[in-house]
């Protein structure tokens, strides 16, 4: 039978032949289930063990960096459903923590004392700070506070080496660099005010770049940490700034 076959034979379909539909597959990347379980286990451990010796303000300050860091790591993939599920389970752990703190109080009393309504969402765990400036410390909302960021394809055959597309690549780099900061945070406002450009080297601060926050007027000379007195610099530019190895642009 093999002798009758022609090498490199091309099959020509007949005019009445049915065209087969191509099956398309999509690659959906989601957070690993084991990583989600490990993260929730760490949050529950803090609320069950360490939170006993802390007040509500310290509990929120301890949880916020962990929750925000985990969300920032997974916000570049298909994580919306996972984030909603994580928030639901964190709220359950918060409820158990508050029930241990107030075993004889009803849920309505706990909700009125420890939860705040933000954008029609009534379950935002918060407290008032105990310092001179009475500020609200609010727990990160895993479902809303860290938006999902989708990768943006490069337009056409745009090359980073094309001098005519210098402005396009500059805007693209600063747009991704902005995602380094929490939405609506003080550092994001400083970054937007600088248009994503380091004032020392006049180059964009990109997503993968190391950066540091610089006080224009040092605190020891009467400066403060307000937005007007802050600059976001590359790490190497910040070192050069203090060693006076450059001139401001």
N, C-alpha and C positions, 0 to 999 in steps of 0.2 A: 504493500500500500504506500510506503514511503517513496517508492521509486516514481510514482505518478505525480508527485507534488513538484511544482516549479519553485525554484528559489526566488525570494523577494516578490512573490505574486501579490498584486494589488486587487483587493475585492472591490468591484464597482457595483454599488447598489442599484437595483432596478427602479424605474420611475415610480412604481406603486409601492415601494418598500416603506414600511413605517419607520419614522424617525424616533429613535430612543431618546427619552427625556434624560438629561443629565442631572445627577443627584449632587446638590451642593451641600457642603458641610460648613458649619460655623464653629470656630474655636472660641469657647466662652471660658474665660479664666476667672475663677472665684477663689476666695480665701479657703485655705485648707481647713477641713473640719476639725482636725486634731489641734491646729493652731488656735482655732476659736475656742475649743474646750479648755486649752491650756490658759488662754487669756482670761476667760470667765472664772476659772478656778483660782487664778491669782487675785482677781477682784473680790471674789467671795472670801478668800483667806484674809485679805486686808480688813474687810467689814466684820468678819467674825472674830478675829484675834487682835489685830493691832488697833482697831477702832475703839476698843473698850477703854483704852487709856487716853483717847483723844476727844476733843470737842468736835462739834459739827463742822466748824470752819476748817480745822486741820484735816478732817477726813476728806472734805471736798478738795483742798489744796493737794492732798496726797494722791487722790484718784485722778484728777484732771490731767496731769502730765502723762500718766500711763494710758488713759483712754484716748487722748488726743494723738499721742505718738503712734498707737496701734492703728487708729483710723487713718492717719496720714500715710502710713506704710501701705495700706490696702486700698486707698481711694483711686488708684490708677487702673483697677480692674473692675469686673462686674460684681460690685459689693453692696448694692442698694438693699437687696433682701437680707443679706447677712447683717448689715448695719441696723436695720429695723429689728431683727431678731435679737441682736446683741443688746440694743437699748431696752427691749422688753425684759430680758433676763437680768440686766443690771438694775432696773427699777424693782423687780421682784426681790433682789438681794438688798436693795435700799429699804424696802418695806420691812423685811425681816429684821434688819439692823435697827430701825426705828421702833419696831415692836419690842425688841429686847430692851431698848432704852426707856420705853414707856409702856410697860405690859398692861397697865390698867386703863389706858386711854383708848378711845374709839378711833376708827380710821378717819372719821370726819375731823376730829380734833387734830390728828397728825397731819392730815392734808392741809388744813388751814394754817398750821404753824410752820411747816417745812416745805411746802410746795407753792409755786408761783405760776401764773398764767402768762405765757409768752406766745404770741401769734396763734391764739385760740388753743394752744396746747396747755392743759392744766397740770401736767405732771413734770414740772421742772424743779428739781431738788435744789434748795438755796438756803442761805443764811446771811445774817448781817455780820460783817467783820467787827472785831473788838478793838481795833486801833482808833487813833484820833479821827481819821477819816472813815466815817461809816459807809462802807461800800458793800454791795451785794456780791457774795461769792456764789456762783451758779455752776452746777455740775454740767459738764459737756453733754450736749444732746447728740448721741451717736447717730440719730436718724436725720439731723438737719444741719448741725454746726460745721460738719466737714463734708462739703459737696464732692460728688464723684467727678473726676476730671478725665475726659476722653482724649486720646492722642489725636492730634491734628496732622493730617497728611501734608507733605510738602507740595506746594502748587506746581503742577506740570513738571518741567525739567529744571527747576530752580536749583542753582548751584551756589554754595556758600563762597565760592571763589569768583563769582561774577560781580564785578565792581558796580554794575548798574542795579543790583539787587541788595545793596548794602543796607538800605533802610528796611526792607522786608525782613531780612534776617535779624536785624536789631530788634524790631518789634516782636518777632517770634521768640527770641531769647528772653526778652523782658516779660513777655506774657507767661512763659513757663516759670521764670524766676519768681513771679508773684505768687505762685502756688506754694512756695516755701513757707508762707506765713498764714496764720489762721484768718479766716474771713472776718473782716471788721475789726481786727486787732490793731493796736497802736503801731506795731512794726509794719503792718501792711500799709497803713496811712503814710508812714515815712517813706516806704519804698515807692508808693505812687507819686508822692511829692517830688522824689528824685527822678521820676520817670524810669526807674529801674537801672539807673546809671550810677556807677561808683564815682563820687566827686573827686577822687584822687587820681585814678588812672583814666577816667572818662570812658570806661568799657562797661558793657552790660553785666549785671550780677545774675548769673544763670542758675538753673535749678541745682546743678551738681557742685557749684562753687561754695567754698567755705566763707562765711561772712562773720563779722562782729559788729556790735552796736557801739558807736562812738559818741561821747558827750562833747558837743562843741565847746561849751564852757564847763570845765571839770567841776565835779560836785564839791571838791575841797575849796574851790574858788567861788562858791555860791551858785553853781549850776543846779539843775534839777533833771528829772527824767521825763519831762513833758515832750510832746511831739516836736515842738519847735527847736528843742535843744539836742535832738538826736540825729545821727547820720548812720546809714548802713554802708559799711565798707567791706571790701575783700579783706581776708585775714592778713595777707601780706601787705596790703595797703595800710591797714590799721597799725601794723608794727612800724612801717616806714613813717607813718604820721607821728608817732611818739618819739621816734629817733630823729625826726626832722630831716629826713632824707629826700624830701620832695618839695614841690611847690603846688599849692592848691590851684585847680583849674577852674 
